[in-house]
Amino acid sequence: MAPPEARPIRFPLPIRVLHLTRWLHPVGGGIRTYLAQAAAALDPAVVEFQAAALEAGVAPAYLPRVRYLGRPGDSRPVAMLRFWGWLRHALAEVDVVHIHGVFNPLLPSGALACRRRGVPYVVSPHGALEPWGLNQRRAAKQLFLGVGGRRLLRRSSAVLASTPANAEAIRSTDPRLPVRVVLPGVAVADRPTVDFLREEFSSTLRILYLGRFEPVKGIDVLLDALRRLRADGSEAQLDVVGWGDAAYTARLKAGVLEHGLEGHVVFHGFLDGAEKLRRLRAAHVLAVPSHSENFSFAAAEALAVGLPVVATANVALAPWLRRYDCGTVVPVADPAALAGALARYRDPALRRAQAGHAHACAGRELSQEVMGRGLQDVYRDAVRLRAATAG
């Protein structure tokens, strides 16, 4: 007699997913952008989005539901105890926990609380398990992984990688980790909206940098490349959009003076919404000179409006730039190569051709719809596995 068919595991919708992050910035940053895009990408009929932050702040407008924010003035131990107490009770109303980060208190506290309550959890390392990230304070990070961090990652329902290359880097730290690839996504315009034929930009190459200000981003290399461009007789303007540590920002501005680039570099600060979109539409090319980048939302946002991208080989989206012919890939920390690549975009024909390719790439690979489907599959699988284990 044939064995009876296994009954499909059913669970109520929407799946209640609680995102845990160390802080919730009202302005830029990789995890901030990830959360904002995920909240927009997920179908509320399938996933109920919730968020909680360990540290005090203001609930940002881009998130639909923030359940917990730390209290101002709490010391780190007090903040942890208060958070732990809240989380133990909150998990009674949660189906899946999504932990953002590895080398912060959220992984041990969140994962251990989930295991005690039988709630599945997934982890997004956000570059923490890339070689660049692991080499910062390496001894402390290896100690953390050795005394329990690696075990908590193995016991997760999934460790989320942003690209296949990022997945390989994560697996190289431990081949037993349950790695899943879910590409982050952005809102994609209906058609390429960048107007490369506007007369006011015809004689000057407009280069855009968009992102945080920190050494890993290679902004100093970009300033050197701009100096070389101008020394070769190319008219070029660099618009810098972003934010970061005040001391580091001051060093970047000193570099502008050192390279004789006064009047050719404009720092706009953090921009969002319509202002950021206006800068993307006014540029000829986006530069992503990072030493290491496990995704690059800036590149994805540029491609989504039809803006070509020049990026280093260590930017995880570099294979897409090659595959779709929507940008140029250069070696890391090579200002001469970066300058040469940027100079190519003085050609309007190249810009127009790559604009269409960029928009097609974003629509097929990097949309919010693609991100939403990927995350929903991960959350469904986590709940199914929990139900199957419980049964």
Secondary structure, DSSP 8 states (H G I E B T S, - for coil): ------------SSEEEEEEES---SS--HHHHHHHHHHHHS-TTTEEEEEEEEEE----TT-S-EEEEE-TT--HHHHHHHHHHHHHHHGGG-SEEEEE-SSSTHHHHHHHHHHHHT--EEEE-TTTTSHHHHHTTHHHHHHHIIIIIHHHHHTSSEEEESSHHHHHHHHHH-TTS-EEE----B---SS----TT-GGGSSSEEEEEEEEESGGG-HHHHHHHHHHHHHTT--EEEEEEEEE-HHHHHHHHHHHHHTT-TTTEEEEE---HHHHHHHHHH-SEEEE--S-BSS-HHHHHHHHTT--EEEETTBTTHHHHHHHT-EEEE-TT-HHHHHHHHHGGG-HHHHHHHHHHHHHHHHHHSBHHHHHHHHHHHHHHHHHHHHHHH-
